Amino acid sequence: MKQSERYSAILGRFATEMPDAATELNYDNPYQLLVAVILSAQCTDKRVNMVTPPLFEAYPTPQALAEALPDDVFDYIKSVSYPNNKTKALIGMAKKLVADFGGKVPSDIDDLMSLPGVGRKTANVILSVVYDRPAMAVDTHVFRVAERLGLTTNSRTPFATEQKLTKNIPEEQIPRAHHWLILHGRYVCTARNPKCEGCFLRDLCRYRENEVKKESRKAQGKKTEK
């Protein structure tokens, strides 16, 4: 199968099977999403969604968060991973957001990445979800799933994966494709014990093809031993 054919087939299957894919983080505005994405680093969306309602009630605007005391913010987010670092990042982000951008979440990737706690992945999530830009946020799920499906080959870095995906996925599909790959990795193509048997992409998956070949070689070896 040619690479262009693989992309077309896989994207078409995703569009049919997951037409309403979207972020699982709860938010009401760009500021809230930015806070939630920063908190979600190496933490589950489920845990973040438990933490953010009281946090947003206490600090409904960037201005309010910018004036918050670290100990108070820490108390709200202490159940997420790395709460000390994230407390510092959230307050620093809010202060810079207010000082440099008038409290508005910017729509430029360099401006976003100038905010404390915001790396390329987080910036791309904001661009994709908030501004519907053709930005591909590559987390561990996207990195793994893209490689297993054969959308990338031997990508060494998340940025290399991002470049490959954005080059081959139509611009209008990139924001949705980001969620397709994340959700597929989260619930089906898991890091350990992927659920291949029930996967709607199993006939298109390079990982599955290789596993079938391995099983075939093992079976052939057992026959030879007999």
Secondary structure, DSSP 4 states (H G I P E B T S, - for coil): --HHHHHHHHHHHHHHH-TT----S--SSHHHHHHHHHHTTTS-HHHHHHHHHHHHHH--SHHHHHT--HHHHHHHHTTSSSHHHHHHHHHHHHHHHHHHHTTPPPSSHHHHHTSTT--HHHHHHHHHHTT--S-----HHHHHHHHHHTSSSS--SHHHHHHHHHHHS-GGGHHHHHHHHHHHHHHTS-SSS--GGG-TTTTT-HHHHHHHHHHHHHHHHHHHH-
